[in-house]
């Protein structure tokens, strides 16, 4: 009998992770099930990687259940955003970003330690795929819970969750690269945000599912969550004479947006309409900056997220029904 594998993919986007966290909170409340029990594979880039790791981290006091819900991560953005991105719009920080990372990693690492300390990638409650980029080997790097759990004897591919989260969120120009090693202190990696090649990791997730999970007659139900479209134009008259310094700031956001649209285009043509769900919206009132964690912008992002859910409630309810149906068949 054919099996339907349920795959979740979450885009990168910094503080704009409020949008997918809100959608996931709606799904958890509607299905009365945690994300880790609804999906067979959860993939994420940057802020999406943090969500993927957090929603599949086991509770130390109840290892078969997740420690966090999606609503807990809405609180994460509200409570930790200003520590991770302090005074994001100050002129001093903008000037510093031209020659050094815009932010110290202290606030980010303290937030990640608070939420992920003690966790291991191999302990994830469902399969997890998190993207990063290896700057020394000049190649994409994928943290995979399946490999962490089943590495050949003598090979350790397991990592601390806080190191995985630190690596996938090391956005160039915003934070310094992460230097991490496997749990046995073996191979070391110098990693940056996977958004440089997979701001929307849904195609990576599909490839992983087909390689690791899916048999010939099986089907895939893929859910892809965006963090808000950034449609503000870069005018030709401004950009035509830009050099490396001027392009350094917008180029990451361009790569995130380009990946978003390209992967969505590809998946619409690969998967049947009733097996692919993409939830995304153009930002109307919120700032599209990755790091605007001011109270006003957080409220605007929450408003955008509420509008996203309201505008797609029929599709979300249909999706929730499919997730429950196929979870019961598993």
PyMOL commands that set and color helices and strands:
alter all, ss='L'
color gray80, all
select helices_A, chain A and resi 14-31+35-38+47-54+70-84+91-96+106-116+121-123+145-150+161-168+195-198+202-212+236-239+244-270+273-275+295-311+313-329
alter helices_A, ss='H'
color red, helices_A
select strands_A, chain A and resi 4-10+41-44+58-59+62-66+127-134+139-144+178-181+188-193+219-225+276-279
alter strands_A, ss='S'
color yellow, strands_A
deselect
rebuild
show_as cartoon
